[in-house]
Every structure is written in C-alpha cells, then in structure tokens.
C-alpha cells in the first residue's frame, strides 16, 4: 500500500469529503467522527473538509472549527480557514460564459442555481428546491434575466434534473466552464481547472514549509482525483465501485457507521 514507508514521523493532512463520507445520510457529523478529528488535530496533524458544497450549503453543519482547520468548498474552488473565517482563495467563473449559460437555462426554463459567496439565486422553484430551502432555513433569491445577477462574481452553478442538456450545451459551445457530477442527480459547473485535488495543492502551497502525508477520503466521482494522487487514498464502504477501484484502502464501514472514526483508528496509530 502506498504511504506506509519512511513516513511515520511526518504529520498528516487528512482531507475528507463531507456528504456520503464524513456526514451521515441526514447530513450530520456524528459525535464519534468529531471526536476522532479533534484527536487527529491534537496530535499535530491538520484536517480539511473538501466538498462540493457551496457557502450556503454549509449552514446546517454550523461551526466546524472544532474538527477541521480548513474548508475546501465548491469542489476545490474556494478555501476558507475555519477558525478565522478568512477566505484564502476564491475562483470565479468567466462572466461571458456565465451569461451564455444563464440565458440558455432561462430560454429553456431549466432550473439553475447560481452561487456567489453568500448569494444563492434560482430562476424557478420546484418541490425539491422548496424542501431543501426549508432544510437550510434560507430561501434563494429569484432572477428572471442576467442583469439581476453579479455575472463577474459567480463562483459556480448547480443544475439538477435538467443537467444532461445543460452539460451538452456547455460542451457544444466550448464555454470556459467545467462540469463535475456531484451526486447522481446533479452537476456542479465551475471555472476550468477546478478540482478538489488542485485545491489541495493550493492549500499545501499556503501551509508552513514542511512535508505532509496526505490521506484523502471520499465516495463519489469528484473525489477520485484526490484519492488517486494522495499518499493514501481511501474510499468508504458506500462509495461507487470505480471510486473503490481508485483507492488504496476501502473502509468496511459506510458513512452512517462512523467510518471516519474507524479510518482514523486504522491509519493514525501507525502514523503516531
């Protein structure tokens, strides 16, 4: 297995996907997982949550500074220091491409989520959106034309049930956008070159000059690159088969079974 030689004294950067990995199916971080992450940090290691969630999607979790040093949001496009709330970098979408995508979705009446910092805006509503807004306790703004949006400050888009024709439009027009599946029913649309792994590399460049042993844990397609490139790549038991195939280690526990705590117990005894 990669990462098990000559590295016992090297501190670790533990990078964890949230939904389907650290969080259970209700979107919560269990007490056992929190305690395990607190212990990891107490031993001189660092923890980073790497997620497709945007800023507004983090609201139900509340303050996570007790168990993570950094939040890598937007599939790697935005890095936040949890203790201070300071944004260390934030990628934005090309406004020309943003305008074309918004106009296309408006013309075809496709539901489009627009994210720009704390701003969450949509062009229409449906039952699933209303249910999600109730869960967050926040309602999105509504827009009916491009001029109602800050086109030069958009961090990303999300498309749900209409993602296939939207993805095809982005590809056909050659827009300066990248499209990443974040779950079986939706895609995230971001600036080119954004990925969790690239975000991790940018984070490493900002850390004190010392080597870190990177352990990355995930369950879905947008986790594969970081799983493959880390010193140790881990998939949880509920991960998709090809995600498990990319991992060095597959946890026997799913996200509803405190899998992060088990992963910490499995790897960090050896590291320490």
DAMO-V641712 format. One record per run of one state. SS is the DSSP state (H for helix, E for strand, - for the rest). FROM is the first residue (numbers start at 1). TO is the last residue. If there is no record, write none. Layout:
<<SS	FROM	TO> <SS	FROM	TO>>
This chain:
<<-	1	11> <E	12	16> <-	17	18> <E	19	19> <-	20	22> <E	23	23> <-	24	28> <E	29	29> <-	30	30> <H	31	42> <-	43	45> <E	46	50> <-	51	55> <H	56	61> <-	62	69> <E	70	73> <H	74	76> <-	77	77> <E	78	81> <-	82	86> <E	87	90> <-	91	94> <H	95	108> <-	109	111> <E	112	116> <-	117	118> <E	119	122> <-	123	126> <H	127	136> <-	137	140> <E	141	142> <-	143	145> <H	146	148> <-	149	150> <H	151	153> <-	154	155> <E	156	159> <-	160	162> <H	163	173> <-	174	177> <E	178	183> <-	184	185> <E	186	190> <-	191	195> <H	196	206> <-	207	212> <E	213	218> <-	219	220> <H	221	229> <-	230	231> <E	232	235> <-	236	240> <H	241	246> <-	247	248> <E	249	250> <-	251	258> <H	259	271> <-	272	272>>
